[in-house]
Amino acid sequence: MSPHARVETPLAIPRMCPAMRPRKARVVEILVALLLLASLASARANWAWTDVTPPMEQYQIDRGEANINTYYSIASSPDGLKLAAVGPSTSLRTSTNGGANWTVSTLAWYDSWYDVAMSHDGGVLVAVGYWKNVMVSLDFGETWNGVFPDALWGQGWSWQKVACSSDCSTIVGVASNGYIWISRDSGSTWTQKGHKALWNAVTCSDDGSVIVAGASNEVIYVSRDHGETWLPGDVDARAWSDFACSSDGSRIVASTSSGSTNNVYTSSDYGATWSSNLLNLGMAWSVASSSDGARLVVVSYSNGGPAMSGVIYTSSDYGKTWKHETSTPSTQMNWRGVASSSDGIRLAAVAEKQGSSLFGIFTINREGACECCDLRIACLASAGALLHVALSAGVAVPRAEAAAAV
């Protein structure tokens, strides 16, 4: 470097310490911070389920379709805005705005529809019925085509659950008193897998390579090669009712309807080993999972108690701990199905009002709820620290605002 070279030094901009700021500005800053923290700390109490049950259409009433608002299952898109609900009638309901509005999608054949699956873009729907129907829609329920050949259907079978890959090119269905059926071409051809059993539950990874299937009084079976080979999980035989998994299929949550025994099981190793941290849930009917497997939800048809009403439990730590959700629309609900957005924030569920034949669809947006719940103590501590700073600096904080902040 030349001895005459000019050395540039960073320009030091003086910081204005709190004491240099106008007194009024400091008061406003502190009060705004306190009010924001108070709002965050109390946000947990503000979220609640919303009844989004669609009304019956007049022509459906005229035709005497008493079961039009009976729902057994619900599916959700990754953003939680597209929903599809099915039940024991010829109609399926779809929504593109999280349940605010619904469209009736009339299926071609009458059946008692048990389950529905949805592609990630929401365009493809797959519905299975009690009898022999597997119906596929490529336009979000506008039109439907039956894809399961009559020749393959066995006497006494009944479809129970269906799952599909992110684009629904892979479809997996299980039949009670039947088998596991897999299609890898959107339903054009089907392959029978597994042994004859009372298959009740199935799920699969986003790419369709990992498939989880369960039957009554059997262990859980997992395939990691699109259903070519299957391995039993290290878990006791149960009456499995539903499965959900992370997007890669490594984390799985399973529910059972076996009464007072362990009701919810989780696995973090593709179903090789299982653990349970939720007991005595009653008839756990349905489960849902976020795409990373961290946020889980389970709903029960009956908790086995005197009221015989269902309950909802959620977990935000991969099923290690569970929280009983009490902000449900009613304490007398028999929950039948639940679905989740990919981040686990938006939930949709279908339920039957206990003691009646009235069914409904309910949604909840839990955005900010879990974070605020976890940060509640931190928020209050920060509020207290700000109050301490304010008082130390000689700033007079009005008593009402200080009380509201804490």
PyMOL commands that set and color helices and strands:
alter all, ss='L'
color gray80, all
select helices_A, chain A and resi 18-20+23-45+58-62+150-152+369-392+399-405
alter helices_A, ss='H'
color red, helices_A
select strands_A, chain A and resi 50-51+73-76+83-86+91-95+103-106+113-118+125-129+134-137+145-146+158-164+171-183+191-204+211-218+220-223+231-232+238-245+252-256+264-267+275-278+283-289+296-302+312-315+323-324+333-340+346-353+359-365
alter strands_A, ss='S'
color yellow, strands_A
deselect
rebuild
show_as cartoon
